[in-house]
Amino acid sequence: MASAQDGSEYDNPEYPEFEVHDVVAGYDNAATALVPEYEGVSFEYVYARVLQWLPQSPAWVLDVGAGSGRDAAWFAENGHQVVAVEASGGAGRRCCKIEIEF
């Protein structure tokens, strides 16, 4: 195995190489199926074990990889200021409408 400096310690013939844009493209292509699945499970159910540690409102929340916007919507509906970003346009085009103030 080569030194860690050249990154080859991550070489594994079982896993093909991929780039971030490949992941985003895959997510875009699957968004039609994924968004209803995400939206079909409540925020409270997904995060039941950590709800007690979430900040009290109002707080600033950064949702990176916001997907369908389910989590960002929950935070906004509960009095938080939310910034949500999603690299995939597919999920964003299929999500619920969220009012955004600048």
N, C-alpha and C positions, 0 to 999 in steps of 0.2 A: 504494500500500500504506500502511496506517495505521501509526502508531508502534508500537514493540514493547511499550509499556506496556499497551495494551489487548488484547494477545494475538492480534490479527488477522493478524500475520505468519504464523500457522500455518494460516490459512484456505486451503483447497485444495479446489476443487470436485470433484476426482477422488476425494477421500477423505471419506466422510460423517463427521459428528461422532458421537462415541460417548462414553459415560461408563464409568467403571471397573466399575460394576455390570453393564453390558452385556457386558463382557469376562468377568466372573466367571460370569454366566448362560450365556454361550456355552460356557465351559469345563465348567460343570455338565452342560449338554446333551450335550456330546461326550465326557464322561468314560468312558462305557461302551466307546467305541472307543479312546480315548487311553491309558487305563491299561494295557491289555495291550501296546500298542506300547512304552510307556516301560519296562514291566517286562520286555519281551522283549530289551532291550539292556542289557548289563552296565555297571555303574558304571565298571569298568576300561576298557572299550572307549570309552565316552563321554569319559572324562577322561584317556586314555592320554598325551596330550602334556603334561599338567600334574601328573601323579601325583607326580613328584619334588619338587614344591614344596608339597605338602600338609603340614600340621603333623604332627609325630610325636605319637602318643598318649601319655598322655591330653591332650586339648585340648578346649576348649569350641568347639562348632560351632553356628552359627545358620544354619538353612536356611529362607530366606524364599521363599515360593512353592514349597513342598515337593512339590506335586503328589501323586503316588502314594506318596511316602515312600521311593522307591528309594534316593536319595542319603542321606537321613537314616539309613536302616537300615544302609547300608554303613558310615557313620561310627560308628554305635553298635556294630556287630559288630566293628569294629576298635579298640575301646577308648576312643572319644571320648564326651564328654557332649554330647548333642544337644538343641537346642531347634528344633523344626520347626513352622512355621505355614503354613497354606494357607487362602486366602479362599474357595476353592471347596469346598463340602461334597460335591460329586459325586465328586471324586477320592478324598477321605478315606473315603467310604463303600465304595469299591471296592478299597482298597489292602490290602496284606498286614497282618497283625497285628504291631504293634511294642510290645514291653513298655515301659511308661513308668513311671519312678520319679520321685516328687516329694519 
